Amino acid sequence: MKLGQQLRTGPAKGVQRGSWRQLVVKIDSDTFEEIRARAERENTSMAEQVRLLIEWGLEAE
């Protein structure tokens, strides 16, 4: 994708990677830093923290 190129609208399909789906998201700098700090504090990866926070958010519904 080129810088400034419009993305398709609608639900993301993601990319199948074995039993996982991979997708790219954009987050603001403050949120990124909060997640990074949490990952560092918990000694986990950013990806693991993002998965965990999404799971918690879905469970809270």
C-alpha positions in Angstrom: 0.0 0.0 0.0 1.3 3.4 -0.9 1.3 6.3 1.5 -2.0 8.2 1.3 -3.7 5.4 -0.5 -7.4 4.9 0.5 -8.3 1.8 2.3 -11.3 -0.3 1.4 -14.3 0.3 3.7 -16.1 -2.4 5.5 -15.0 -5.1 7.9 -11.4 -6.2 7.6 -10.7 -9.7 6.3 -7.2 -9.9 7.7 -4.5 -12.3 6.5 -4.7 -16.0 7.4 -1.5 -17.2 9.1 -2.1 -20.8 10.2 -4.8 -20.7 12.9 -4.3 -16.9 13.3 -5.5 -13.9 11.4 -3.2 -11.0 11.1 -4.3 -7.4 10.6 -2.7 -3.9 10.7 -4.2 -1.2 12.9 -3.3 2.5 13.4 -3.3 3.9 16.9 -2.3 7.3 18.2 1.1 7.8 19.9 -0.3 8.1 23.4 -2.1 4.8 23.2 1.0 3.2 21.6 3.2 4.4 24.5 0.7 3.1 27.1 0.6 -0.4 25.5 4.4 -0.4 25.1 4.9 0.6 28.8 2.5 -2.1 29.8 4.3 -4.7 27.7 7.6 -3.7 29.2 6.2 -3.8 32.8 4.6 -7.3 32.2 7.6 -8.5 30.3 5.5 -9.5 27.2 5.4 -8.4 23.6 3.3 -5.6 22.2 1.3 -8.1 20.2 0.4 -10.1 23.3 -0.7 -6.9 25.1 -2.9 -5.8 22.2 -4.5 -9.3 22.0 -5.1 -9.3 25.8 -6.6 -5.8 25.8 -8.9 -6.6 22.9 -10.0 -9.8 24.7 -10.7 -7.9 27.9 -12.7 -5.3 25.9 -14.8 -8.0 24.3 -15.4 -9.7 27.6 -16.6 -6.4 29.1 -19.4 -6.0 26.6 
